[in-house]
Amino acid sequence: MSEQNLVEVYEAAIPQNKNGGVSEIIRAEIDMQVTTAKQYPRSITQFMQTAKAMVTLNESVADSCNYGLPRGGKIITGASVRFAELIFSAWGNIRAGSRIIGNDGRFVIAQGVCHDLQSNSMITKEIKRKITDKNGKTFNEDMITVTGNAAASIALRNAILAVIPKAFWEGLYEESRKVEIG
């Protein structure tokens, strides 16, 4: 993704001010972060040690690294938002965020963005969540907000887990499951 495209994605997340200049500020921030990432590259060994220490800290933390949802008579499990936040923190030289980008009265749409500053790889993921009940009645404002926040968290998780290669976090997820089980 080109620097101009990165600036456009970040600009969309920041309200414009009267004086403009947002593009220049964002470009300078990204340039400084990329420069820093190149000066201080991540250590995969350090990442693995730090991330393992975090995801296996105790049963409560390990439990928060996993989710389970009933779907079609089965329980679907996977790495949670909390797990993504922990490996994000340990990975380093990375930035991420999420936001609501749409609400058509039936669905909210959230976007998660994750940018690895060292490899200059960036992923954007979108999640659509229904904001109507089984009878087609729209949720109240509070439930729309809750649903939007959930969608934003899921989009963020998906973006983080897409940018950090699965080869580096899959074993960590399994380690957290072992601690969770006891």
C-alpha positions in Angstrom: 0.0 0.0 0.0 1.4 3.4 -0.9 2.1 6.2 1.5 -0.7 8.2 -0.1 -3.2 5.4 0.5 -2.1 5.0 4.1 -2.6 8.7 4.6 -6.1 8.5 3.1 -7.1 5.6 5.5 -5.8 7.5 8.5 -7.3 10.8 7.4 -10.8 9.2 7.2 -10.5 8.3 10.9 -9.6 11.9 12.1 -12.1 14.7 11.9 -10.9 17.6 9.7 -10.1 20.9 11.4 -10.7 24.3 9.9 -7.0 24.9 9.1 -6.5 21.6 7.2 -3.0 20.1 7.7 -4.3 16.7 8.8 -2.6 15.0 5.9 0.8 16.6 6.8 0.4 15.6 10.4 -0.5 12.0 9.7 2.2 11.7 7.0 4.8 13.0 9.5 3.5 10.6 12.2 3.7 7.6 9.9 7.1 8.6 8.6 8.5 9.0 12.1 7.0 5.6 13.2 8.4 3.8 10.1 11.8 5.4 10.7 11.7 4.3 14.4 10.6 0.8 13.3 13.6 0.5 11.0 16.0 1.8 13.6 14.7 -0.6 16.3 13.4 -3.7 14.5 11.4 -6.2 16.5 12.9 -9.4 17.8 10.8 -12.4 17.1 12.4 -14.2 20.1 11.5 -11.3 22.3 8.0 -11.2 20.9 7.5 -14.9 21.6 8.8 -14.6 25.1 6.7 -11.5 25.9 3.5 -12.7 24.3 3.7 -16.2 25.9 4.2 -14.6 29.3 1.2 -12.4 28.8 -1.3 -15.0 27.4 -0.3 -17.6 30.0 -0.1 -15.1 33.0 -3.0 -16.9 34.8 -6.2 -18.8 34.2 -8.3 -15.6 34.0 -6.1 -14.0 31.3 -5.8 -17.3 29.4 -9.6 -17.6 29.5 -10.0 -14.1 28.1 -7.9 -15.1 25.1 -10.6 -17.4 23.8 -14.2 -16.9 22.8 -17.0 -19.4 22.2 -20.3 -18.8 20.5 -23.2 -21.2 19.9 -24.0 -21.5 16.2 -26.1 -24.2 14.6 -26.0 -26.5 17.6 -22.2 -26.3 17.9 -19.8 -24.0 19.8 -17.5 -22.0 17.6 -14.3 -21.0 19.3 -11.4 -18.9 18.4 -8.9 -16.2 19.4 -10.6 -13.3 21.2 -10.1 -9.6 21.0 -8.2 -9.8 24.3 -5.8 -12.3 22.7 -5.3 -10.0 19.7 -4.6 -7.0 22.0 -1.9 -9.0 23.9 -0.1 -10.1 20.8 -0.4 -6.6 19.3 1.3 -5.2 22.4 4.1 -7.7 22.2 4.6 -7.5 18.5 5.8 -3.8 18.5 6.3 -1.4 15.6 2.6 -1.6 14.8 -0.5 0.6 14.9 -4.1 -0.3 14.8 -7.6 1.1 15.3 -11.3 0.6 14.5 -14.3 2.7 13.9 -17.9 2.5 12.8 -18.2 3.4 9.1 -21.8 2.8 8.4 -25.3 2.3 9.7 -28.1 1.6 7.2 -30.8 1.1 9.8 -30.5 -2.7 9.6 -26.7 -3.2 10.0 -23.8 -1.4 11.5 -20.5 -1.7 9.7 -17.2 -1.4 11.5 -13.7 -1.2 10.1 -10.6 -2.4 11.7 -7.2 -1.3 10.5 -3.8 -2.7 11.4 -0.5 -1.4 10.0 2.9 -3.1 10.6 5.3 -0.2 10.4 8.3 -2.5 10.1 7.1 -4.5 7.1 4.8 -1.7 5.8 2.0 -4.2 5.5 -1.5 -3.0 6.2 -4.8 -4.8 6.5 -8.3 -3.3 6.7 -11.2 -5.6 7.8 -14.9 -4.8 7.8 -17.5 -6.4 10.0 -21.3 -6.1 9.5 -23.6 -6.7 12.5 -27.4 -6.8 12.5 -29.2 -4.1 14.6 -32.7 -5.5 14.3 -34.4 -8.2 16.3 -36.0 -11.4 14.8 -39.1 -9.4 14.1 -37.3 -6.7 12.1 -37.6 -4.1 14.8 -34.6 -1.8 15.1 -32.7 -2.0 18.4 -32.8 1.0 20.8 -29.9 3.5 20.7 -28.0 1.8 23.6 -28.1 -1.6 21.9 -27.0 -0.1 18.6 -24.0 1.4 20.4 -23.3 -1.9 22.1 -23.6 -3.8 18.8 -21.4 -1.2 17.1 -18.7 -1.5 19.8 -18.8 -5.3 19.4 -18.4 -5.0 15.6 -15.5 -2.5 16.0 -13.7 -4.9 18.4 -14.2 -7.9 16.1 -12.9 -5.9 13.1 -9.9 -4.8 15.1 -9.2 -8.3 16.2 -9.5 -9.6 12.6 -7.1 -6.9 11.3 -4.5 -7.5 14.0 -4.6 -11.3 13.5 -4.3 -10.8 9.7 -1.2 -8.5 10.0 0.7 -10.6 12.5 1.5 -13.8 10.8 -0.4 -16.8 12.1 2.8 -18.8 12.2 3.9 -16.6 15.1 0.7 -16.5 17.2 -1.0 -19.9 16.6 1.2 -21.7 19.1 0.7 -18.9 21.6 -3.1 -19.3 21.3 -2.7 -23.0 22.0 -0.6 -22.3 25.1 -3.3 -20.0 26.4 -5.9 -22.7 25.9 -3.7 -25.2 28.0 -3.6 -22.7 30.8 -7.3 -21.9 30.5 -8.2 -25.6 30.8 -5.9 -26.0 33.8 
